[in-house]
Amino acid sequence: MRASAIIFSGPAAIALMIFYYFIPFQIVAGGPDWLGRLRPLVLLVSVIFIAFGFVGLRREGQLKSQMTTQATLVLSLSAVVVLGMLLFPELLANFLANLLAD
């Protein structure tokens, strides 16, 4: 049961980061301006989800319960993706702009 919370925290963080990068496109397309004020909050919540997953993974290890390799793998991969999105925002923004250009 706890492994499912750890597994879902990673993809939730990735989904939030994708939403973070699509906010400017939504504003340009005619969305409300208050979406721009959500960007720092979305960024913070994404990092909190990854931290929550690692804390849950550590607690599971301390309780000597059976940790799944799947939970560890998904969380680690999600952390790498989120950190890559945080460290290289221009590359991702250029990729999305080229991808969405008509």
C-alpha positions in Angstrom: 0.0 0.0 0.0 2.8 2.4 0.9 4.7 1.6 -2.3 1.8 2.8 -4.3 2.0 6.3 -2.7 5.7 6.3 -3.5 5.1 5.2 -7.1 2.4 7.9 -7.7 4.4 10.8 -6.2 6.9 10.7 -9.0 4.5 10.8 -12.0 2.4 13.4 -10.2 5.6 15.6 -10.0 6.2 15.1 -13.7 2.6 16.0 -14.5 2.9 19.2 -12.6 6.2 20.1 -14.4 4.5 19.5 -17.7 1.7 21.8 -16.6 4.3 24.3 -15.5 5.8 24.5 -19.0 2.4 24.6 -20.8 1.1 27.6 -18.8 2.8 30.2 -21.1 1.2 28.5 -24.1 -2.2 28.6 -22.4 -1.8 32.3 -21.7 -0.7 33.1 -25.3 -3.7 31.1 -26.5 -6.1 33.4 -24.6 -6.1 31.8 -21.1 -6.5 33.9 -18.0 -3.5 35.8 -16.7 -3.8 34.4 -13.2 -2.3 31.2 -14.6 1.1 32.9 -14.6 0.9 33.4 -10.9 0.5 29.7 -10.4 3.9 28.8 -11.9 6.0 29.2 -8.7 3.5 27.3 -6.7 3.4 24.5 -9.3 7.2 24.3 -9.2 7.3 24.1 -5.4 4.6 21.4 -5.3 6.4 19.3 -7.8 9.6 19.4 -5.7 7.5 18.6 -2.6 6.0 15.5 -4.3 9.5 14.2 -5.1 10.6 14.9 -1.5 7.5 13.2 -0.2 8.3 10.1 -2.3 11.9 9.9 -1.0 10.8 10.4 2.6 8.2 7.6 2.2 10.9 5.4 0.6 13.2 6.0 3.5 10.5 5.4 6.1 9.7 2.2 4.4 13.3 1.1 4.6 13.5 2.0 8.3 10.4 0.0 9.1 12.1 -3.1 7.5 9.1 -3.6 5.3 9.5 -5.0 1.8 10.5 -2.2 -0.6 9.7 -2.8 -4.2 12.3 -2.2 -6.8 9.5 -0.8 -9.0 8.8 2.0 -6.5 12.4 2.8 -6.2 12.9 2.8 -10.0 9.9 5.0 -10.7 10.7 7.5 -8.0 14.4 7.7 -9.1 13.4 8.2 -12.8 10.9 10.8 -11.8 13.4 12.7 -9.7 15.9 12.7 -12.7 13.2 14.0 -15.0 12.0 16.7 -12.7 15.6 17.8 -11.9 16.4 17.9 -15.6 13.3 20.1 -16.2 14.5 22.4 -13.4 18.1 22.6 -14.4 17.6 22.9 -18.2 14.4 24.9 -18.6 15.5 26.6 -21.9 16.2 23.3 -23.7 12.8 22.0 -22.8 11.0 25.3 -23.6 12.7 25.3 -27.0 11.8 21.7 -27.6 8.1 22.4 -26.7 8.0 25.5 -28.9 9.4 23.6 -31.9 7.1 20.7 -31.3 4.0 22.9 -31.0 4.9 25.3 -33.9 2.7 24.8 -36.9 
